[in-house]
Amino acid sequence: MAGYRKYSCKYPGCTSDYVPNKGQSNKHFFTFPKNPKLQELWRNACKIEDPFLICARVCQCTACTSSWS
């Protein structure tokens, strides 16, 4: 299907996902920065060990963003 792009939250334990054509979620998803230093800060804040975050996203839910402060 053209334009079909499902993505899900990379935060450990979060099950939020979004399929743009289906409109299942009204949450905002943040993409990881391309800058390696910022990406490392995000990985640490989100407790993500996976070093491959090219297309990774994190949603705005409280569980995912509470560790950002």
C-alpha positions as CSV (number, residue, x, y, z in Angstrom):
1,M,0.0,0.0,0.0
2,A,1.5,3.3,-1.0
3,G,2.1,5.7,1.8
4,Y,1.7,3.0,4.5
5,R,4.1,3.6,7.3
6,K,3.5,2.1,10.7
7,Y,5.8,3.0,13.5
8,S,5.9,2.3,17.2
9,C,7.5,3.7,20.3
10,K,11.0,2.5,21.0
11,Y,10.8,3.1,24.7
12,P,11.2,-0.1,26.7
13,G,7.8,-1.5,27.7
14,C,5.7,1.0,25.7
15,T,3.3,-0.5,23.2
16,S,2.1,2.7,21.5
17,D,2.1,2.6,17.8
18,Y,0.6,4.6,14.9
19,V,-0.6,3.8,11.4
20,P,-1.1,7.1,9.6
21,N,-3.8,5.7,7.2
22,K,-5.8,4.1,10.0
23,G,-5.6,7.1,12.4
24,Q,-5.3,4.9,15.5
25,S,-3.4,7.3,17.7
26,N,-3.4,11.0,18.4
27,K,-0.1,10.9,20.2
28,H,2.9,12.7,18.9
29,F,6.0,10.7,18.1
30,F,9.5,12.2,18.3
31,T,12.2,11.0,16.0
32,F,15.7,10.5,17.4
33,P,18.1,13.3,16.4
34,K,20.7,12.6,13.7
35,N,23.5,14.3,15.7
36,P,25.4,11.5,17.4
37,K,25.9,13.4,20.7
38,L,22.2,14.3,21.0
39,Q,21.3,10.7,20.0
40,E,23.4,9.4,22.8
41,L,21.7,11.7,25.3
42,W,18.3,10.5,24.1
43,R,19.3,6.9,24.3
44,N,20.5,7.4,27.9
45,A,17.3,9.3,28.9
46,C,15.1,6.7,27.3
47,K,17.1,3.7,28.7
48,I,17.5,2.3,25.2
49,E,20.5,0.1,24.5
50,D,19.9,-0.5,20.8
51,P,22.6,1.6,18.9
52,F,20.6,1.5,15.7
53,L,18.1,4.4,16.0
54,I,18.0,5.7,12.4
55,C,14.2,5.4,12.2
56,A,13.4,5.0,15.9
57,R,10.6,7.1,17.5
58,V,9.5,7.8,21.1
59,C,5.9,8.8,21.9
60,Q,4.7,11.6,24.1
61,C,3.1,9.4,26.7
62,T,3.9,10.1,30.4
63,A,5.7,6.8,30.9
64,C,8.1,7.6,28.0
65,T,8.7,11.3,28.7
66,S,9.0,11.2,32.5
67,S,12.7,10.2,32.3
68,W,13.5,13.3,30.2
69,S,13.8,15.8,33.0
